[in-house]
Amino acid sequence: MLAIWVALTVCLLANPCLGWSSGSNCSKRLDANTARCCEMPDVDISPYLERCGHFLSSNQLSLIPCLVDCIFNASQVLTAKQLNPDNARNMTEILLRAHPDFVDVSVAALLNCSANRKQWEKFQKRRFFGNYKCTLLPLYLRMCAVDYIYVNCPSSSWKSSKACEEAREHKLNCKCDFTGNLCRPRY
């Protein structure tokens, strides 16, 4: 289930698996294999299973936003409508303890993504439908962070190729909606 959570987060939400072209042509798709350019590590959610494991027990991927929300709440990453950098680092160190080369870039990603107040407010207002009320803000931060990590992937995990470099350049130069279907130049 953990692998599914990571795959879902990476592929459906961050969209590096869709692949895009470089330069100003932000609408041209590339090889779908560009998701494998940055070997994103599996996260270890075992320290959070006692408090948040019930979101996994139903085997419903639709509860992933609630799982992410629960982990952020258990870690006290979001306090008073702000990201707490120390708690974000602690949570990241726990989730990525087997992959320390990803800790710094992950923390930087969360800090970078939390600075986007417009998106922050948009996702804080939304609630997940179903039996649980969960804010989508932690999921937005996770999605945004995966994009940031992809562009700033540790060299030990980056598979360099023409397609991968074009996909990285696309992430730097093009801004896409969360579906990955609508992209425009960043500048």
C-alpha positions in Angstrom: 0.0 0.0 0.0 2.9 2.3 0.7 4.2 1.9 -2.8 0.8 2.7 -4.2 0.7 5.9 -2.1 4.1 7.0 -3.4 3.2 6.1 -7.0 -0.1 7.9 -6.8 1.5 11.0 -5.3 4.2 11.0 -7.9 2.3 10.1 -11.0 -1.2 11.5 -10.5 -0.4 14.6 -8.6 3.1 15.8 -9.6 2.9 14.7 -13.2 6.5 14.0 -14.0 5.3 10.7 -15.4 3.4 12.5 -18.1 6.6 14.0 -19.5 6.7 17.4 -21.3 8.9 19.2 -23.7 11.4 21.8 -22.9 11.6 25.4 -23.9 8.6 27.6 -24.5 6.5 24.9 -26.1 4.8 23.8 -22.9 2.0 21.8 -24.6 4.1 19.1 -26.3 4.2 15.8 -24.5 7.3 13.7 -24.1 7.9 10.0 -23.3 5.9 8.8 -20.3 9.1 7.2 -18.9 10.4 10.5 -17.6 8.8 9.7 -14.3 11.7 7.3 -13.7 14.3 10.1 -14.2 14.4 10.8 -10.5 14.2 7.7 -8.4 11.9 9.0 -5.6 12.3 6.9 -2.5 9.5 5.2 -0.7 8.5 6.9 2.5 8.3 5.0 5.8 5.0 5.9 7.4 5.2 3.2 10.0 5.8 5.7 12.8 2.4 7.2 11.9 0.4 4.0 11.5 -1.1 3.9 15.0 -2.6 7.4 14.5 -3.2 7.4 10.8 -3.3 3.7 9.7 -7.1 3.6 9.5 -6.8 5.6 6.3 -5.0 2.6 4.8 -7.2 -0.2 6.2 -10.0 0.4 3.8 -7.7 -0.1 0.7 -9.3 3.0 -0.8 -6.9 5.3 -2.7 -9.5 8.0 -2.2 -8.4 8.3 1.4 -4.8 9.2 0.5 -5.5 12.9 1.1 -6.7 12.1 4.6 -3.6 10.0 5.2 -1.4 12.9 4.2 -3.4 15.3 6.2 -3.2 13.0 9.3 0.6 12.6 9.0 1.0 16.4 8.7 -1.3 16.9 11.7 0.5 14.2 13.8 3.8 15.9 13.0 2.4 19.4 13.8 3.8 20.6 10.5 1.0 23.1 9.9 0.3 25.4 12.8 -1.7 28.6 12.8 -2.0 28.5 9.0 1.7 28.4 8.6 4.3 25.7 7.9 6.5 25.1 10.9 10.0 24.5 9.4 11.4 22.6 12.4 8.4 20.2 12.5 8.6 19.9 8.7 12.2 18.8 9.0 11.4 16.3 11.8 8.6 14.8 9.8 10.8 14.6 6.7 13.6 12.9 8.6 11.2 10.3 10.0 9.5 9.6 6.6 12.9 9.5 4.7 15.2 8.0 7.4 16.4 5.4 4.9 17.1 8.1 2.3 18.9 10.9 4.0 20.0 12.4 0.6 16.4 13.4 0.0 15.8 15.1 3.4 17.3 18.6 2.6 15.7 18.8 -0.8 12.3 17.7 0.6 12.4 20.3 3.4 13.4 23.0 0.9 10.5 21.9 -1.3 8.0 22.2 1.5 9.3 25.6 2.5 9.2 26.7 -1.2 5.7 25.4 -1.7 4.3 26.9 1.5 5.4 30.4 0.2 2.7 30.2 -2.5 -0.1 31.8 -0.4 -2.6 31.8 -3.2 -2.5 28.1 -3.6 -2.2 27.6 0.1 -5.5 29.4 0.7 -7.2 27.6 -2.2 -6.4 24.2 -0.9 -6.9 25.0 2.8 -10.6 25.8 2.0 -11.3 22.6 0.2 -12.5 19.5 2.1 -12.3 15.9 1.0 -15.7 14.2 0.4 -16.6 11.0 2.1 -16.7 9.9 5.7 -13.7 12.0 6.7 -13.2 15.7 6.6 -9.7 16.4 5.5 -8.0 19.5 4.3 -6.2 19.1 1.0 -3.5 21.6 2.0 -1.0 18.9 3.1 -1.7 17.0 -0.1 -1.1 20.2 -2.1 2.2 20.7 -0.3 3.2 17.1 -1.0 2.3 17.4 -4.7 4.2 20.7 -5.1 7.1 19.2 -3.2 7.3 16.3 -5.5 7.6 18.7 -8.5 10.3 20.6 -6.7 12.2 17.5 -5.8 12.0 16.2 -9.4 13.7 19.4 -10.6 16.3 19.3 -7.8 16.7 15.6 -7.6 19.9 14.4 -5.8 22.5 13.4 -8.4 22.7 10.0 -6.9 19.0 9.4 -7.9 18.9 11.2 -11.2 19.0 9.2 -14.4 20.4 11.6 -17.0 19.2 11.3 -20.6 17.9 13.6 -23.2 14.3 12.9 -22.3 15.0 13.4 -18.6 16.8 16.7 -19.1 14.0 17.9 -21.3 11.4 16.9 -18.7 13.5 18.7 -16.0 13.7 21.8 -18.2 10.0 21.7 -18.8 9.3 21.7 -15.0 11.6 24.7 -14.7 10.1 26.7 -17.6 6.4 25.6 -17.7 3.7 25.9 -15.1 1.0 23.2 -15.3 -2.3 22.7 -13.6 -2.7 19.7 -11.4 -4.0 17.5 -14.2 -0.9 18.2 -16.3 -3.1 18.9 -19.3 -2.9 22.7 -19.2 0.6 24.1 -19.2 1.9 27.6 -19.9 5.3 29.3 -19.8 6.3 30.4 -16.2 7.7 33.7 -17.3 
